[in-house]
């Protein structure tokens, strides 16, 4: 998969087989679905209503078969009745969590980053020797598309900023398999179609193997980005408390309202005064219950300079 990469590009499409086999194996009972839903709610805050049962069964079936169980219910019995859960916990989280992501998703946020947010922050930082250092956190980063998009925009901005500023991007997610993908930084070429052509040429390498239409983020950009596992349901986050910008988009929709407000409040506590929190378009109500956050644009909030968040 790593292969050799060159600074050229190839077009491709990317499909992932998420179908569930129906080879006569035992299905998932109401009781087992309720057990899984309760565990997921308690562990990661995601609500699984009955309408999600088919999705859950499909995701668990392949795992059950790979371990030799004749269906989802026997697998769940091993999890909850026979002590398998401890060993399978992270795998279960990886299977259940949804990891939808794209490069330059909700592109207006990145336009705002370039035109307003970063210039405001740089003006507030002043210009110490070596230029100011901006910290940006991509919470629920999935396979890294958002984190690398942020890095592309910031690195491109440094080329026109004097003195140039430094930056670091942190991507976190609860699912270990997506973090591994993010660290590899290898993507189907078609997935980077939303990246402006000049940035795609500058920040990606094409595989030398013409049968592998893949692109990899260049090492010069990857060195600005690091990834770590983090559960947004944790009472405390092991992250810096002087972050300039936090992206937490399209993940709060999976939580109930009290959990949304609690997560936003914890995130706000990691912003420096004047720092920005960017949410998804359907998640703005969650920020209204957080102390010390002021709305500055659609889906964008700023930590008050005067009041602790």
Secondary structure, DSSP 8 states (H G I E B T S, - for coil): ----EES---------------SS-B---HHHHHHHHHHHHHHH-----GGGHHHHHHHHHHHHHHTT-SBHHHHHHHHHHSS-HHHHHHHHHHHHS-----TTSSTHHHHHIIIIIHHHHHHHH---TT--EEEEEEET-TTTHHHHHHHHHHHHHHTT-SS--EEEEEEEES-HHHHHHHHHTEEEGGGGTTS-HHHHHHHEEEES-TT--EEEE-HHHHTTEEEEE--TTSSS--S-S-EEEEEE-SSGGGS-HHHHHHHHHHHHTTEEEEEEEEE-TT-GGGGGGSTTEEEEETTEEEE-SSS--
